[in-house]
Amino acid sequence: MRQVLPILAALLIAQPLPAFAQEKPAATASFRIDKARIDKALAEMVSSGRATGVEALVWKDGREVYFGSNGLADREANRPMRRDTLVQVYSMTKPVTGTALMQLWEQGKFGLDDPLSRYLPEFATMLVQDGTDASGQPLWRASKRPIVVRDILRHTAGFGYGDGPSAAEKAFAAADPLGLDHDLTEFGRRLAHVPLLFDPGTEWRYSSAVDVQALLVERLSGQKFEDYVRQHVLGPLGIKEAGWTQPNERLDRFAATYILGPDGKLTREADAITRARNFPRPPMTMGGAGIVAPIDDYMRFARMLLGQGTLDGVRILKPSTVRLMSTNQLDPRITEKSWLPGKGNVGFGFDFAVRIGQPQTADENRGAVGEFFWDGAASTLFWVDPANKLAAVFFVQTRPFQVSLHRDFRRAVYGDTYLGPPGD
């Protein structure tokens, strides 16, 4: 018996523990860039049929630490996804617009809590629905307070962004303020006659507010919006190709967009739709979408933000302005936040989502407290992570928006168990 006990003990030690008894990998506060891990993630995105082509660029500790691509930018032409491929970044345009407007704030052109109507008088009287009458028709009242400039920077103005079930959303759709044949002045005229979805400052709701920012840039600067951005943001950063207006000779580098259907198959979006905002550019230059860029151009913008407003000795914003923009601007009393909580443990700054706490679930995107980021309708993504001195850009052209692509890319960068520093 004395001989059996040691043998049994050895066998028990040698056997793996049952699955329910095994410990989960410990959460980590640090990580390393693993090129093979990122390469594998990009390849799986294509092989799984979620994208025809992807590419990613990561900058850390003052240098490029990763670039990789996989798949095709244009499946029908068998054209690979390359570093010079141009993509439609959609809502990743918004932080560029916010940067332009905050330059004017630094110059004292407006105050964040000034009424918007001081500079755009058409927005002086805004209506909000106040129930319905006996026949079911909406009743309207004046908003409880005016829209202030801060509201259009943090999506709390109450503007709509398309059709929907409410009377205000129906009115937005009927007015079609963002029609591509309108300029920003006509956009503002139409939007000002559309009721708000809620009283300013009471909810977060993604909206056409960033297009109002673009209109405000025009009014305050006296320049056309794209001209201002080119002269004061993109040009000084050495960004040569990103922009709304694109020449036809770049079409052979422009990625096609693919629609992922319910059957799991990718179908090419009609080229006329994909090219409508840029080749050639229509009268509408949206503040909320429309920039076409190669990945290196967008990384220069991200690196400027990582550098607290400066890149290669050129200052675009003050460090204090970047900190303001990347700080959560939502009051605790703003509890209605639409789909924003789906982005993770985040708040919202000025044109960025801002991580305010560690990931709370295993499925949540990996990231570090203090990072700020945004994405685009065709599933593009960028983020700036000051805690790790990191900026990342991910390009793809799959619609509708694919959350799983971002989850997988972030896990490839940080690892499955990274939690980062604690928040509040």
FIGU-967129 format. One line per 4 residues: number of its first residue (from 1); for each residue x, y, z of C-alpha. Coordinates in Angstrom, 1 decimal. Example, Ala and Ser with C-alpha at 12.3 -4.5 7.8 and 13.67 -1.06 7.14 Angstrom:
% residues 2
1> 12.3,-4.5,7.8; 13.7,-1.1,7.1
END
This chain:
% residues 424
1> 0.0,0.0,0.0; 2.9,2.3,0.8; 4.1,1.8,-2.8; 0.6,2.4,-4.3
5> 0.0,5.8,-2.8; 3.1,7.5,-4.3; 2.1,5.9,-7.7; -1.5,7.2,-7.4
9> -0.2,10.6,-6.4; 2.1,10.8,-9.4; -0.8,9.7,-11.8; -3.0,12.4,-10.4
13> -0.3,15.1,-10.9; 0.3,13.9,-14.4; -3.4,14.0,-15.4; -4.8,17.4,-16.7
17> -7.4,18.9,-14.5; -11.1,18.7,-15.7; -12.1,21.7,-17.8; -14.2,23.2,-15.0
21> -11.2,23.1,-12.7; -8.6,24.7,-15.0; -7.8,28.3,-14.3; -8.5,30.9,-17.0
25> -5.5,32.8,-18.3; -4.6,35.6,-16.0; -5.5,39.1,-17.1; -2.5,41.1,-18.2
29> -1.5,44.7,-17.9; 1.1,44.6,-20.6; 1.5,43.1,-24.1; 3.9,42.8,-27.0
33> 3.2,43.3,-30.7; 3.2,39.8,-32.3; 3.4,40.2,-36.1; 2.5,36.5,-36.7
37> -0.6,36.9,-34.5; -1.8,39.9,-36.4; -1.0,38.3,-39.8; -3.1,35.3,-38.8
41> -6.0,37.4,-37.7; -6.1,39.3,-41.0; -5.9,36.1,-43.0; -8.8,34.6,-41.1
45> -10.9,37.7,-41.7; -10.6,37.0,-45.5; -10.8,33.2,-45.3; -13.9,33.3,-43.2
49> -15.7,35.4,-45.9; -16.1,38.5,-43.7; -13.9,40.6,-46.0; -12.4,40.4,-49.5
53> -9.3,42.4,-48.4; -7.9,43.9,-45.2; -4.8,45.9,-44.1; -3.5,47.2,-40.8
57> -0.8,49.6,-39.6; 0.4,50.0,-36.0; 2.7,52.6,-34.7; 4.2,52.3,-31.2
61> 7.0,53.9,-29.2; 7.8,56.3,-32.0; 8.1,53.8,-34.8; 6.1,51.6,-37.1
65> 5.9,48.1,-35.6; 3.5,46.5,-38.0; 2.1,46.7,-41.4; 0.3,43.8,-43.1
69> -2.4,43.2,-45.7; -4.4,40.2,-47.0; -6.8,39.6,-49.8; -8.2,41.7,-52.6
73> -9.1,45.4,-52.8; -11.1,44.5,-55.9; -12.1,40.9,-56.2; -13.5,41.2,-59.8
77> -10.2,42.8,-61.0; -8.1,40.4,-58.9; -6.4,43.5,-57.5; -4.7,42.9,-54.1
81> -5.0,45.0,-51.0; -1.8,47.1,-51.0; -0.4,49.8,-48.9; -1.4,52.5,-51.5
85> -5.0,51.2,-51.8; -7.5,54.0,-51.3; -10.6,53.3,-49.2; -13.7,55.2,-48.2
89> -13.3,55.9,-44.5; -16.9,57.1,-43.9; -17.3,58.2,-40.3; -13.5,58.3,-39.6
93> -13.9,61.6,-41.4; -15.6,63.0,-38.2; -12.4,63.4,-36.1; -10.8,65.3,-39.0
97> -13.8,67.7,-39.0; -13.6,68.0,-35.2; -9.9,68.9,-35.4; -10.7,71.7,-37.9
101> -13.4,73.1,-35.7; -11.3,73.0,-32.5; -8.5,74.9,-34.3; -11.0,77.8,-34.6
105> -12.0,77.3,-30.9; -8.3,77.8,-30.0; -8.4,81.0,-32.0; -11.3,82.3,-29.9
109> -13.8,82.2,-32.7; -16.5,80.6,-30.5; -17.1,79.3,-27.0; -18.1,75.7,-26.4
113> -21.2,76.7,-24.5; -22.2,79.5,-26.8; -25.6,79.0,-28.5; -25.1,77.5,-31.9
117> -27.5,80.1,-33.2; -25.0,82.9,-32.4; -23.1,81.7,-35.5; -25.8,79.8,-37.4
121> -28.9,81.9,-36.8; -31.1,79.4,-38.7; -30.9,77.1,-35.6; -32.4,79.7,-33.2
125> -35.8,78.0,-32.8; -35.8,74.2,-32.6; -38.9,72.0,-31.9; -39.2,68.8,-30.0
129> -42.2,66.4,-30.1; -44.5,66.7,-27.1; -46.9,63.8,-27.5; -49.7,63.5,-30.0
133> -53.2,64.9,-30.4; -56.4,63.0,-30.5; -55.9,62.0,-34.1; -52.4,60.7,-33.5
137> -50.7,63.7,-35.1; -47.5,64.9,-33.3; -47.6,67.9,-31.1; -44.5,70.2,-31.0
141> -43.0,72.5,-28.5; -39.9,74.7,-28.3; -36.8,72.9,-27.0; -36.1,73.4,-23.3
145> -32.8,75.0,-24.0; -30.9,76.1,-27.1; -28.3,73.9,-28.8; -24.8,74.9,-27.8
149> -21.7,74.2,-29.7; -20.6,71.5,-27.2; -23.7,69.6,-28.2; -22.7,69.3,-31.8
153> -19.3,68.0,-30.8; -20.6,65.2,-28.5; -23.8,64.2,-30.3; -26.2,65.6,-27.7
157> -27.9,68.2,-29.9; -30.9,66.1,-30.8; -30.4,66.0,-34.6; -31.5,63.0,-36.6
161> -29.4,61.0,-39.1; -31.9,59.3,-41.3; -35.3,57.7,-41.4; -36.8,56.0,-38.3
165> -40.0,55.4,-36.4; -40.4,58.9,-34.7; -42.1,61.9,-36.3; -38.8,63.8,-36.1
169> -37.0,61.1,-38.0; -39.7,61.0,-40.6; -39.3,64.7,-41.0; -35.5,64.3,-41.4
173> -35.9,61.8,-44.1; -38.4,64.0,-46.0; -36.2,67.0,-45.8; -33.2,65.0,-47.1
177> -30.7,67.6,-45.8; -27.6,65.4,-46.7; -28.6,64.9,-50.3; -25.4,64.9,-52.3
181> -26.7,67.6,-54.6; -26.9,70.1,-51.7; -24.0,72.2,-50.4; -23.5,72.8,-46.7
185> -25.5,76.0,-46.7; -28.5,74.2,-48.1; -28.0,71.4,-45.7; -28.1,73.8,-42.8
189> -31.2,75.5,-44.2; -33.1,72.2,-44.5; -31.9,70.7,-41.2; -32.9,73.8,-39.2
193> -36.5,73.2,-40.2; -36.4,69.6,-38.9; -37.6,68.9,-35.3; -35.1,67.5,-32.8
197> -35.4,63.9,-31.5; -34.9,65.1,-27.9; -34.1,68.2,-25.9; -30.4,69.2,-26.3
201> -28.1,67.8,-23.7; -30.4,65.1,-22.4; -29.3,62.1,-24.6; -26.5,60.8,-26.8
205> -27.6,60.0,-30.3; -25.4,59.6,-33.3; -26.4,62.3,-35.8; -25.7,64.8,-38.5
209> -24.2,67.1,-35.9; -20.7,66.7,-37.4; -22.1,68.0,-40.7; -23.2,71.0,-38.7
213> -19.6,71.3,-37.5; -18.5,71.5,-41.1; -21.0,74.3,-41.8; -19.8,76.1,-38.7
217> -16.2,75.8,-40.0; -17.3,77.5,-43.2; -19.1,80.3,-41.5; -16.3,81.1,-39.0
221> -13.4,80.7,-41.4; -14.9,82.3,-44.5; -13.6,79.3,-46.5; -15.2,76.3,-48.1
225> -15.0,73.4,-45.7; -12.7,71.2,-47.8; -10.4,74.1,-48.6; -10.1,74.9,-44.9
229> -9.3,71.3,-44.0; -6.8,70.9,-46.8; -5.0,74.2,-45.9; -5.0,73.9,-42.1
233> -5.1,70.1,-41.2; -4.2,67.7,-44.1; -1.7,69.8,-45.9; 0.4,70.8,-42.9
237> 0.5,67.1,-41.8; 2.0,66.1,-45.2; -1.1,64.2,-46.1; -1.1,64.3,-49.9
241> -4.0,62.1,-51.1; -6.6,61.9,-48.4; -9.6,64.1,-49.0; -13.1,64.4,-50.5
245> -12.1,65.4,-54.0; -10.4,62.6,-55.9; -9.1,62.6,-59.5; -10.2,59.9,-61.8
249> -6.6,58.7,-62.3; -6.8,57.3,-58.7; -9.7,55.0,-59.5; -7.4,52.1,-60.2
253> -6.3,52.2,-56.6; -9.8,52.7,-55.1; -11.1,49.6,-53.2; -14.5,48.2,-54.1
257> -17.0,47.9,-51.3; -18.7,44.6,-50.6; -22.0,43.9,-48.9; -22.1,40.9,-46.5
261> -25.5,39.3,-47.0; -27.6,37.2,-44.7; -26.4,34.1,-46.6; -22.8,34.9,-45.6
265> -21.8,35.9,-49.1; -20.0,39.1,-50.1; -21.6,41.0,-53.0; -20.0,44.0,-54.7
269> -21.8,47.3,-54.1; -22.6,49.1,-57.3; -19.6,51.2,-58.3; -21.9,54.3,-58.8
273> -22.8,54.2,-55.1; -19.2,53.6,-53.9; -17.8,56.4,-56.0; -20.7,58.9,-55.5
277> -19.0,61.1,-52.9; -15.6,61.5,-54.6; -15.4,60.5,-58.3; -16.2,63.3,-59.0
281> -17.1,65.1,-55.7; -20.7,66.3,-55.6; -21.8,69.7,-54.1; -22.1,68.1,-50.7
285> -18.9,67.9,-48.7; -20.0,66.1,-45.5; -18.3,66.7,-42.2; -19.4,63.3,-41.1
289> -18.2,61.2,-44.0; -16.6,61.3,-47.4; -12.8,61.2,-47.0; -11.0,58.7,-49.2
293> -7.5,57.9,-48.0; -4.6,55.5,-48.2; -3.6,53.9,-44.8; -0.4,55.9,-44.4
297> -2.2,59.2,-44.8; -4.7,58.3,-42.1; -1.9,57.1,-39.8; -0.3,60.6,-40.1
301> -3.5,62.1,-38.7; -3.6,59.5,-35.9; 0.1,60.0,-35.1; -0.6,63.8,-34.8
305> -3.2,63.0,-32.1; -0.8,60.5,-30.4; 1.7,63.3,-30.4; -0.7,65.6,-28.5
309> -1.5,67.7,-31.6; 2.0,67.8,-33.2; 3.6,65.7,-35.9; 7.2,66.1,-37.2
313> 7.4,69.5,-35.6; 4.1,70.8,-37.1; 1.5,71.7,-34.5; -2.1,71.3,-35.5
317> -3.7,71.5,-32.0; -2.5,72.3,-28.6; -1.9,69.3,-26.2; -4.6,70.6,-23.9
321> -7.1,70.7,-26.8; -6.4,67.1,-27.7; -6.8,66.1,-24.0; -10.1,68.0,-24.0
325> -11.4,66.2,-27.1; -10.3,62.8,-25.8; -12.0,63.2,-22.4; -15.4,61.9,-21.8
329> -17.8,64.8,-22.2; -21.1,63.0,-21.3; -22.6,64.1,-18.0; -23.5,61.2,-15.6
333> -27.1,62.2,-16.0; -27.0,61.4,-19.7; -28.1,57.8,-19.4; -29.8,57.3,-22.8
337> -26.9,56.5,-25.2; -28.4,54.6,-28.1; -25.9,52.0,-29.3; -22.8,53.7,-27.8
341> -22.5,51.1,-25.0; -22.0,48.5,-27.7; -18.6,50.0,-28.3; -17.5,48.8,-24.8
345> -16.8,50.5,-21.5; -16.7,54.0,-23.1; -17.9,57.5,-22.9; -17.7,60.1,-25.7
349> -15.5,63.1,-26.1; -15.5,65.5,-29.1; -15.9,63.3,-32.2; -14.2,60.3,-30.5
353> -15.4,57.4,-28.3; -13.2,57.4,-25.1; -12.4,54.3,-23.1; -13.2,55.1,-19.4
357> -12.7,51.6,-17.9; -11.2,48.2,-18.4; -13.1,45.7,-20.6; -15.9,44.3,-18.5
361> -16.6,41.1,-20.4; -14.5,38.5,-22.2; -16.2,39.5,-25.5; -15.5,43.2,-25.2
365> -12.9,44.8,-27.4; -9.4,44.9,-25.9; -8.0,48.3,-25.2; -6.5,50.7,-22.6
369> -8.2,53.3,-20.4; -7.7,56.7,-22.0; -7.7,55.5,-25.6; -9.9,57.3,-28.0
373> -11.2,56.0,-31.3; -13.7,55.9,-34.1; -14.7,53.8,-37.0; -16.5,53.9,-40.4
377> -19.6,52.3,-42.0; -17.5,50.0,-44.1; -15.9,48.6,-40.9; -12.7,50.7,-40.9
381> -11.2,51.6,-37.5; -8.5,53.7,-35.9; -7.6,54.3,-32.3; -5.0,56.2,-30.3
385> -3.7,54.7,-27.1; -1.6,57.2,-25.1; -0.9,54.8,-22.2; 0.9,52.5,-24.6
389> 2.2,55.2,-27.0; 0.3,53.4,-29.8; -1.8,54.3,-32.8; -3.5,51.7,-35.0
393> -5.4,52.0,-38.3; -7.4,49.1,-39.8; -8.8,49.3,-43.4; -11.5,47.1,-44.9
397> -14.5,47.7,-47.1; -17.3,45.5,-45.8; -20.8,46.7,-45.1; -22.9,46.5,-43.0
401> -20.6,47.3,-40.1; -18.8,44.2,-38.8; -18.1,44.4,-35.1; -16.3,41.0,-35.1
405> -13.5,42.4,-37.4; -12.6,45.1,-34.8; -12.8,42.6,-32.0; -10.4,40.2,-33.8
409> -8.0,43.0,-34.8; -7.8,44.4,-31.3; -7.2,41.0,-29.8; -4.4,40.4,-32.3
413> -2.8,43.6,-31.3; -3.2,43.3,-27.5; -3.7,39.6,-26.9; -6.8,38.0,-25.5
417> -6.2,38.8,-21.8; -5.0,42.4,-21.9; -7.0,44.7,-19.7; -4.7,47.7,-19.4
421> -4.6,50.2,-16.6; -7.7,50.6,-14.3; -10.1,53.5,-14.9; -12.0,55.5,-12.3
END
